[in-house]
Amino acid sequence: MIAIVGAGRMGEGIALAFLAAGHPVLLADVKDRTEEERQLRRDEVRTRLADRLRAMFGHADALESLTLGDRSAKELADATVVFEAVPEVMAVKREVFGWLGTQVPESAVLASTTSTFLVTQIAELADRPERVVNAHWLNPAELMPLVEVSRSDGTDPAAVDRLVALLREIGKVPVVCGPAAGYIVPRLQALLMNEAARMVEEGVAGAAEIDLAVRAGLGPRFSVLGPLEFIDWGGGDILYYASRYLTGELGERFQAPAIVEENMTEQRRGLQDGAGFYRFEPDGVPDYRAARMREFEDIFRLRGPHLHDGTPVPVRPEDD
């Protein structure tokens, strides 16, 4: 049994992901409500999940494996993995983890979906901190493949392995990272979004032009080549010199980290040197390049029509 504690948007999305993969799911709403309010909430959640399942598969048969519950749900005693998806308020999480310690088996993995608190902070709330992991899903959780799994030095490796295996089983792509603020994606996207907003503020380009530049360029590129792989693909020397130029023109936020300068001076510039952030065997480079180019072709075969059809973004006149 997969248990999800917290029946908001994230909780519903995680429930959909496991239902779609054939797992029995308990979705527990732990907010204080009257019995009438609880029943109304259950009806609303069930209707939303049924609609999403029909949109995804043409039917809602998987809903038969869903149990909607609350703090009294006896199914918690059978949970193997519990996802905590309550609001980002430490007092609320402390209360929920204290309660979970009395409800779920000692062998259950406790995975917080928090995007705000470090796994080291969350683990302090549990009676057995070694079984606590952060599992950061991206919205919409039922569709986005990535789940960032954050562990600390005190996390039992077996708990991480079990969670990673479960996520892979349902078709997700888990990546494991340490207890650092912002995980991987939120930290990267915060920089990108702030810089995009800054360009609008400076009059570099309008919002629509910047968004189209990302959709038609940056987005497809980084969906095939991750940012570090792209450094090696194009050459670390390009980033090195571009960073120096942009730092002089736009400020210290564009200064390259030490690892980029080290790779440059030690002739680890990527494909051209056979090593960078990755190591490249010369005999395999032609096949590697060809495979990546096929991925680009596939993406633009799918995305091309949408990028060229002029689909507008809903616009509200600035003087409204």
Secondary structure, DSSP 8 states (H G I E B T S, - for coil): -EEEE--SHHHHHHHHHHHHTT--EEEE--S---HHHHHHHHHHHHHHHHHHHHHHHSS-GGGGGEEEE-TT-GGGGG-SEEEE---S-HHHHHHHHHHHTTTS-TT-EEEE--SSS-HHHHHTTSSSGGGEEEEEE-SSTTT--EEEEE--TTS-HHHHHHHHHHHHHTT-EEEEE-S-TTTTHHHHHHHHHHHHHHHHHHTSS-HHHHHHHIIIIIHHHHHHS-HHHHHHHH-HHHHHHHHHHHHHHH-GGG---HHHHHHHHTT--BTTTTBSSSB--GGGHHHHHHHHHHHHHHHHHHHHHHHHTT-------TT-
